[in-house]
Amino acid sequence: MPRGDKSAYTDKQKRKAEHIEESYEERGVPHDEAQARAWATVNKESGGGNKSGSGRGVPDTKVSAKRGGKIGGQASASRPAAERSAAAKKAAETRRKKAS
């Protein structure tokens, strides 16, 4: 398979890479770099292309996703309740402004 060929990836892996790429681009990462990071993340989580077939591929580990959740929880838990509440209120207000 030539480099850059995505035919060995499942539709789910392709969608996941697309969402990750969009997220990076929203944060200001250039398109090519965002695309490279997205596929690197998909490869890390799922071990590369996993087209269906008996005995092919390995179950997704979702290592990166799990790690990110744990880090976020620890950071939030270490802050005082009043600070967390103030941040939540600020976020809710921002969402209300965007919706209107």
Secondary structure in CASP SS format (residue, H / E / C, confidence):
PFRMAT SS
TARGET T0000
AUTHOR 0000-0000-0000
METHOD secondary structure of the structure
MODEL  1
M C 1.00
P C 1.00
R C 1.00
G C 1.00
D C 1.00
K C 1.00
S C 1.00
A C 1.00
Y C 1.00
T C 1.00
D H 1.00
K H 1.00
Q H 1.00
K H 1.00
R H 1.00
K H 1.00
A H 1.00
E H 1.00
H H 1.00
I H 1.00
E H 1.00
E H 1.00
S H 1.00
Y H 1.00
E H 1.00
E H 1.00
R C 1.00
G C 1.00
V C 1.00
P C 1.00
H H 1.00
D H 1.00
E H 1.00
A H 1.00
Q H 1.00
A H 1.00
R H 1.00
A H 1.00
W H 1.00
A H 1.00
T H 1.00
V H 1.00
N H 1.00
K H 1.00
E H 1.00
S H 1.00
G C 1.00
G C 1.00
G C 1.00
N C 1.00
K C 1.00
S C 1.00
G C 1.00
S C 1.00
G C 1.00
R C 1.00
G C 1.00
V C 1.00
P C 1.00
D C 1.00
T C 1.00
K C 1.00
V H 1.00
S H 1.00
A H 1.00
K H 1.00
R H 1.00
G H 1.00
G H 1.00
K H 1.00
I H 1.00
G H 1.00
G H 1.00
Q H 1.00
A H 1.00
S H 1.00
A H 1.00
S C 1.00
R C 1.00
P C 1.00
A H 1.00
A H 1.00
E H 1.00
R H 1.00
S H 1.00
A H 1.00
A H 1.00
A H 1.00
K H 1.00
K H 1.00
A H 1.00
A H 1.00
E H 1.00
T H 1.00
R H 1.00
R H 1.00
K H 1.00
K H 1.00
A H 1.00
S C 1.00
END
